[in-house]
Amino acid sequence: MLTILYVVIEIITAAGLVFLILMHSGKGGGLSDMFGGSVGAAAQGSTVVERNLDRITVTVAIIFALTSLTLDLRLQ
């Protein structure tokens, strides 16, 4: 039962990582520009949004790594 929970968390975090990484603006702009990122680029608060997006992405990546390691240890 616990393994199923870890697999579900793993799938959710994997999908979340894909979405969050695509939201980051790269050299030429990312999907975040499609959702109004370029409109707020002149505003002062746009750096706060990028910083928060970075923090959320790192948090989800850590959760993904921990569930991957936990699943590896449980399934051995």
C-alpha positions as CSV (number, residue, x, y, z in Angstrom):
1,M,0.0,0.0,0.0
2,L,2.8,2.4,0.9
3,T,4.6,1.6,-2.4
4,I,1.5,2.6,-4.3
5,L,1.5,5.9,-2.5
6,Y,5.1,6.5,-3.4
7,V,4.4,5.7,-7.1
8,V,1.5,8.1,-7.2
9,I,3.6,10.9,-5.6
10,E,6.4,10.1,-8.1
11,I,4.0,10.4,-11.1
12,I,2.6,13.7,-9.8
13,T,6.0,15.2,-9.1
14,A,7.3,14.1,-12.5
15,A,4.4,15.8,-14.3
16,G,4.8,18.9,-12.0
17,L,8.5,19.1,-12.9
18,V,7.8,19.0,-16.6
19,F,5.2,21.8,-16.2
20,L,7.5,23.9,-13.9
21,I,10.5,23.5,-16.1
22,L,8.5,24.6,-19.2
23,M,7.3,27.6,-17.3
24,H,10.8,28.9,-16.8
25,S,11.9,31.5,-19.3
26,G,15.0,30.6,-21.2
27,K,17.3,32.7,-23.4
28,G,14.5,33.3,-25.9
29,G,11.6,33.2,-23.4
30,G,9.6,30.2,-22.3
31,L,6.0,29.2,-21.9
32,S,5.8,31.7,-19.1
33,D,5.8,34.5,-21.7
34,M,2.7,32.9,-23.2
35,F,0.9,33.3,-19.9
36,G,1.7,36.9,-19.3
37,G,5.3,36.8,-18.3
38,S,6.3,39.3,-20.9
39,V,3.7,41.7,-19.9
40,G,5.0,41.8,-16.3
41,A,8.6,41.9,-17.4
42,A,8.7,45.7,-17.1
43,A,7.1,45.5,-13.7
44,Q,9.3,45.4,-10.6
45,G,7.6,42.2,-9.3
46,S,8.7,40.0,-12.1
47,T,11.9,39.0,-10.4
48,V,9.9,37.8,-7.4
49,V,7.8,35.6,-9.6
50,E,10.9,34.0,-11.1
51,R,12.5,33.5,-7.7
52,N,9.3,31.8,-6.4
53,L,9.1,29.7,-9.5
54,D,12.7,28.6,-8.9
55,R,12.0,27.8,-5.3
56,I,8.9,25.7,-6.2
57,T,10.9,23.9,-8.9
58,V,13.7,23.0,-6.6
59,T,11.3,21.8,-3.9
60,V,9.4,19.6,-6.4
61,A,12.7,18.2,-7.7
62,I,13.9,17.3,-4.1
63,I,10.6,15.6,-3.5
64,F,11.0,13.7,-6.8
65,A,14.5,12.6,-5.9
66,L,13.5,11.5,-2.4
67,T,10.6,9.4,-3.7
68,S,12.9,7.9,-6.4
69,L,15.4,6.9,-3.8
70,T,12.7,5.6,-1.4
71,L,11.1,3.5,-4.2
72,D,14.5,2.1,-5.1
73,L,15.2,1.0,-1.6
74,R,11.7,-0.4,-1.1
75,L,11.7,-2.4,-4.3
76,Q,15.1,-4.1,-3.7
